[in-house]
Amino acid sequence: MASLSSYYTLLALLIPILVFLLTRKPKSKRLNLPPGPPGWPVVGNLFQVVRSGKPFFEYVRELRDTYGPIFTLKMGTRTLIILSDTKLVHEALVEKGAIFASRPRENPTRNIFSCNKFTVNSAVYGPVWRSLRRNMVQNMLSSSRLKEFRGVRERAMDRFIDKLLSEAKANDGVVWVLKNARFAVFDILVKMSFGIEMDEETVEKMDQVMKKVLITLDPRIDDFLPILGPFFAKQWKKALEVRKEQTDFIYPFIQQRKRALENPGSDKAATSFSYLDTLFDLKIEGRSSVPTKDELVTLCSEFLNGGTDTTGTAVEWGIAQLIANPEVQRKLYEEIQNVVGSSDRKVDEKDVEKMPYLEAVVKELLRKHPPTPFSLTHAVTETTKLAGYDIPTDANVDIFLSGISDDPNVWSDPERFDPNRFLGGEQGGGNDMTMLPFGVGRRICPGLTMATVHIHLMLARMVQEFEWCAYPPGSEMDFSGKTEFTVVMKNTLRAVINRRG
């Protein structure tokens, strides 16, 4: 949202024209929307959000204290209805799950990169979504399929630890946490997606391309006021260039995988299975054709982007909490030692399954720091009511995850990082509504099992290998965050590591 402020003056000059053009339309029947802050004609609350200078999730947190667990923000032509109450979320996403299971209209830029909503996350509720999601969950992210990539994860974790050691040796024991964690995850997802071997330089280049895509998808003022689209011709041209770069870079790897499948044994480094294998001949309900070149690029990109930043962000926050809470780090290390033994054996995924304290640490981490402050936006398939208010089909329905996970009516002392709450019977962590880091209902994140496997394994390996300490030594953790696709630490975490031995 902060990037919108540079256009404030331009908008102020255009308001009279906008009011004239947009208010000529006949008024529709007045809806009984949830309450919210009064806004300006046409632009609604857009300027108030921009001028606040705060991250959007912090602005929403303040509005929740004023307007309660359901409220409305008018952002130009978009209506945002924000929920931050467990009972309301249950009513919407479980009791009325089918009605609230769609997605709102995309802006033109997102339509380019989603191939007109041809992804699991962006597709409207219907046959395309059912086909794509069923394929991803059943053919790629099932427990049996995930186990097939255990070796890929183990090798990636070994490289991850080696990179941390090398970086620490060159920097007096200091390492960057997020950069190394997200690359380790990306490395795994690349192999799972394409099933072919790539050198580190190629993986880094692909990561850069994916980051450029995410930056291009950052909100712009014309996303909320489409009438201003002509003023953003340069940005539109740039988006097309980034899309071409994405396609030109990724498609050759898709072709390489296809050749490997057509000629078994020709690529000795290829894995026996990959996500791409499920896509080449994928049948979509309601259409006769298989996914196109652009759609294949889009689906692979969704798989890569969907699991990289969320997991990397969780690891960064997790290490920060372990540094700030050395007793938690000590107890976790002791559990790892007790399960793995005192030998040089590395902790593996079977060990992780026997670590209740690690599981509690991860649950508390995801409660305290959900990777994104909001779930992916929902939309209703038909006008309905929630808490007595009208929910129209053109509204964005956003679940404020942070507003649920820090609710004192749900959690005791929610500001405290305390894994023991999950060992002592306090609610949360299951499919109840008390914490929803991966959403809930029909549109629950399909990759939640994979993500939790990665987070558990990474934290276990990191704590087994190293003691994590503050940098500079003796300094206190700053737990303020900022939005960069996910919510990352405002001051990117650097830490001192000491090899355990």
N, C-alpha and C positions, 0 to 999 in steps of 0.2 A: 504494500500500500504506500510505503514511503516514496516509491518511485513515481507516484502520481502527482506529487506536489508541484513538480515543475510545470504542470499544465494548468495550474490554478488560475493564473491571470488570463490565459486564453479562454478558459471556460467562463470566467466572469464577464468577458466581453460578449460571449455568445449566448448567454442566458436569455436575453430578451427575444432573440431569434428562435431559440429552442422552445421557449414558452409559447410563442405564436404558432410555430409549426406543429407542436405536439398536442396542444390543448384544443386544436380545431376538431380533433376526433370526437365522435359522440361518446359520452360517458357510459361505461358499463354499470350494471347493477352494483351498488356499493356493498363491499364485502365486510364482514366482521372479522378483521384480521387481529392477531394478537397485538397487545399494546407495544409501543416503541417510542423513541425520541422523535419529536416533531422535526420535519425537514423542510428544505426549500422546494419551491415549485420545480418540477421536472427532474432535478438532480437528486432530490430526496436528501438522504444523510451522507451522500458521497463526500462533500466538502468537509463535513464534521469529522469524518474518519481520517481524511487526509491531513487536515489541519491539527489533529490531536498529536501528531508526531509519534504515536505509539504503535507497536506491533498490533495487528488486527486482533489477535487473541487476547491481548491485555485490554484493549478497548471493549471487547465483548464481555470480558470478566466484570468490568465496572458497570456495564449496562445490566448484567444479570442481577447485580446487587440492587439496582434501582427498579427494574421492571419484572423481576422474577424469573421462573424457570422456562418460560416461553415468551418470546418477544419478536418484534419485526423490525428489520432495517430496510429502508428503501434506498437502493443503490442505483441511481439512474433508472434504467428501464427494468432492472431486476429487483425482485422482492425476495429478501432473505428472511426466512423464519427459523429461528435458532432455538434448539431444545437443550436443556441442561438438567434434566430431572429423570431419575430412573423409571418412575411410573409412566411418564409421558413417552419415553423411548420404548418401553415395553408395549404400550398401547399402539404406538406407531409401527414399530418394526417387527413385532411379534403378532399381536392380536390383529392388526390390519396390515400384516407384512406384504401381501400381494399388492395392496393399493399404494404403499409407500416404496415399492421396489424399483421404480424407474429412475432415470437420470434426467436432469434438465437439459435444455438446449445448449449446445456448445457455441462458443464464439468462433468466428471464421478461422483464426489461427489454430485453435485446438482441433477444428475439423480437419485441417490439413494433416496434422500429425496422428490423428486417430483414424484416418481414412473414413471420415463421416461416421464416427462412433462404432468402428469395427474393432473393438477391444472388449475384453472381459469387464473391465472397470467402467468404461464409458457407454456401453451399449444400452439402449432403452430396454425395458423389461419386455421380452418377447422371444421369438425363435432364434434370432442371431445370438442374443445373450445366452440362451439356454445351450445352444450348440457349442459356443466358445468356452463357457464355464465348465460344462460337462467334460469336454475334452481335456481342459487343463487339470481339473481335479482328479478325474478318473485315470487318465492316461499319463499324467506327469507328476502330480503332487500327492498321489496315494502313498501310504506308508511303505508299501513294497517297492514302488519306484524310487522313493527317496533313499531307501537302503542300497539301491544299486549304485548310488553315487557316493557311498561312504568313503571309498578310496580317494575320490576326487577331493572330498572335504579334508581328509587326513593330510594329503599332500599339500593342499592350500594352507592348512594350519602350520605345517612344518615351514613352508616358505614365509609365512607371516611371522613366526617366531624368529626365524633367521634375519628377516628384515629389521625387526625391532632390535635384535642384538647388534647388527651392523650399524644401525643409526645411533644407538646408545654409545657404542665404541667411538664413533666419530664426533659425538657431541657431549662428552663428559656425563654419560648416563641419561641424557634427556631425549625423549621421543615425542613425536606428534601422534596422538591417539587416533583421532578421527580419520586422518588421511590414510594411515596404515590399515585401520579396521575396515573402512569401506572398500579399499582396493582388494583386500583379502576376500571379502564377500563377492565383489564384482568378478574376481577371478573364478570363483566357484560357479557363479551364474552363467558366465560366458561358456564354460565347458558344458554345463547342463543344457544350455540353449542350443548351441551349435554342434556339440559333440566332436569337435576337431581341436587339434593342438595349435596354440598360438604362443608366440614368444611374448615376453613381458612388455616389450616395446609396442607390440600390436595391441595387447590388452589395454595398455595405457592410452593409446590413441583412440580405441573404441570408447573408453571411459570419458575421454575429453569430448568426443562427439555427443555422447549421451548427456553430459553436463550442459553442452551448448543447447541441446534440445530443451532441457528443463528451464534454462535461462530464458529461452525464446517464449516459453509458455507462461512466464510471469504475467500477472494481470496488468492490463493497460487501461487507460481511461476510456478508450473506445469500446472496450468489452462491456462497459456499463452504459455508454452513450453511443450507440452505433452510428448515429447521425454525424459523429465526428470522424468517422472512418477515413474520409478523403484527406484529413490532416495527418494521417499516419501511413501514407503511401510508402514512405521509406522503410518503416518497420515491417510493413507487409512484404515488401520486396526482400528484406533481410530474412524473414521467416521462410519464404520460398527457397532462398539460397541455402539455409540451414537444412531444410527438408531434403533438398537435392544432395547436399553433402552426406547426410545421414543415409540416404538410399544408396548413393554411389559407394560408400564405404562398406556398408553391411551386406549388400546383395551378393558380392563375390563370395563371401563366406557361406551364404545360403547355397550358392551354386556348388561350392566345394563339397558341402555335406551331401548334396544330391548326387554328385558324382561318386562319392564314397559308398552311398547306398546302392547305386546302380552297378558298382564294380566291387563287390565284397572282397576285402583283403587288400585292396589297392592302397588304402591309407592305414598304415600300421598303427598310427597314433590315435586313430579315431575311436571314440567310445562305442559300445554296442548299442547305445540308445541315446536319443536327445529329444528335446521339446520339438525341434524342427520336424522330426520324423512323424510326429502326430499331425502336422499341419499341411504337408504337401498334398495329401488327398482328402483333407477334411471335408466332410459333407455338412453343409449348413442348411438347417430347416428352411424351406421356402425358396431355395435357389439351387440351380443345377451345377453351377461352376464351383471349382475349388478356389481357395484364396489366391489372389493375384500377387504379383511381385511386390507391389506397394503394401498390400495387406500382410504379407509374410514379414516384411521389414517392420511394420507396425507392431505385429504380435510379438516378435522377438524383442523389440525395444521395450514393450510393456513388461515382459518377463524380467529384463535386466533392470529397468528403472524401478519397478515395483518393489524389489527386494534389497536393493543396494543401500540407498540412503537411510531407509527406515532401520535396517539392522545396524549399519555403521553408527548412526545417531544413538541407538540404544546402548551400544557398547561404550561410546564416549561418556554418556551420562552415568552408566554403570561404574566405570572406572573412577569417575569423579566422586561418586558416592562411597566407593570403597576407600578412597584416599581420605575423604572427610570423616569416615566412620571406620577407623582402623580395627575396632573390635569385630565388626562384621567381616572385614577382610581376613582377620585371624581365624575366625570360626569357619569361614569358607575354606581356607587353606587346610585347616585341620580335618575337615570332612573329606577333602580331596585325598589327603594322605591316608586317612583311614580306609577309604574305598580302594584306592589304587595300590597302596602299600608303599614301603620305603625304598623300593627299587627304582631304577631309572626308567621304568615303563611310563609312557605318555598316557594321560587320561584319554579315554576314547568314549564313543557315544554310548556303549553299553554301561560304562561306569557312570555316566551322567544320569542314567535312568535310576541309579541307586542313591542319588544325592538329594534328599528332601530339602536341605538348607539351601542348596544352589537353586532349586526350584522356587523356594520362597524369596530368595534374593531377586530372581528374575521377575517374579510376579510383582514384588514391591517396586522394582525398577520401572516396569511398564505402567503401574498405577501412578507413580510419582512423575514419570516423564513419558507419557504416551508419545510415540514418534511424531505424530501430527496432532495438533490441538483440536482438529475437527475430523470427523469421518468424511469419506468421499460423499459429496452432496447427493441427497435423495430428491426425488420428485414423485408426485402422486399420479397415478394413471387416470384418476377421475377426481373431481372436486369432492372433498370430504371434510369432516370436522375432527378437531382434536382439542380436547379440553374446552369444548364449547365454541371454539373459533373456527372460521373457515380456512381451509387450506386449498388454494386454487392450483390448477395443473401447471401454471407457468411460474410457480414459486420454487425457489431453492430451499430445500429443507436441510439444515445443517445441524449435526449433533456435536455439541461442544463437549468433547471428551474430557478436557481438562477440568471443566466445570462439574463433572460427575466424580472424577477421581480425587478431587480435593474438597468434596462436599462434607462438612462436619456433621451433617445429619446422617451420613452414610458411614463415614470412617471416623474412628477415634483418633484425635490428634493428627489430622491428615497432613500437616506440614512436616511431620517427623518421618525420617526414613527408617522403617522398622520391619525387617523381614519376618520377625517373630509373630507379627499379626496374622500371617498366613499359617503359622504352626499352632496358633492358639485358638483357632476356630472362628476368627473374624471372617465375615463374608468377603467374597471377591475372588476373581481369578477363573471362575468357571463360566458357564453360559448365563449367569445372572446378569442383572443390569448395573452392578456396582462398579465394574470397570470394563471398558470396551476398547482396548487398544487396537483391536482388529475389526471393530464393528460387531454387528449381531444381525441375525435374521437371514433373509434370502441373499442379501448382498454382503455378507460377512467376507472378509478378505480370504480368497482361496489359498493364499500362501502362508496362513498363520502357522501351520505345522512346520513348514520349512523354516520360517523365520525363527520360531522358538528353538528349533534344533540348532540353528546357527548361533543364536545368542548364548544358549547354554554352553555349547562346545567352545566358543571363543573365550568367554569369561573363565571357564574352567582351565583352559590351556594357559591363558594369560596369568592367572593367579598361581597355577602350579609352577610355572617357570620363573615368575618374578614377584618381588615385593614392590608394590606401587606406592610412590611417595609424591608429595607436593613439589611443584616447581613454580617459583623459587622455594627452596627448603624453608619450611615453617610458615609459608603463606596459607591463607584460608581460601577455600573454593568459592568462586563466584558462580552461583547457580542461576543467574539471569540468562534468558534465552533470546534468540532471534530466529526469524523465519527464513530458511533457505530450502524451500520445498518441504523439508521437515523442520522441526524446531531443534536447532543445534545450540550449543553453548555460545553465549555472546562473545566470550573470550575463548577461542579454540584451545582445547586442553593440551597442554604439554605436561609431561610427568617424568619423574626420575624413576628408573627401574633398577633394581638390584637383583642380580641372579641368585636364585635360591640354590643351595648346594649342601 
